[in-house]
Amino acid sequence: MTGSNDELERAVRAELHWDPRLDDAGILVSAHRGRVTLRGEVATFQEKTEAERATERVDGVHAVTNELAVRLRTKHVEVEVRPRHPKAVEVDAPVRRALRKAKRAVADHPLLDDY
């Protein structure tokens, strides 16, 4: 029976690998008598669902236990604002120049005279 469990694990891993909707790099697969357990991490809740659906498509799978954790991989940017005056924010020179240039361009635009 060990051989069929190994074959089922390989078949599930192959299905997960070829599904374009998910990244299978963080998914571990174990199988025992047609019961497949998915462990590891995926990047989105959608990938977690797709992994379960892909596993269910494999012949020989009778039940799926989805223990995948979702680790959202997002980038965040921290911005520190230290105003000199409570209502004023210091802007560096290149940004100030760009703002002035944009204001002049809008002010000089013939179609925006009425606004």
Secondary structure as UniProt FT lines:
FT   HELIX           2..18
FT   TURN            20..21
FT   HELIX           24..26
FT   STRAND          27..32
FT   TURN            33..34
FT   STRAND          35..42
FT   HELIX           45..56
FT   TURN            59..60
FT   STRAND          63..70
FT   TURN            86..87
FT   HELIX           93..108
FT   HELIX           110..112
FT   TURN            113..114
//
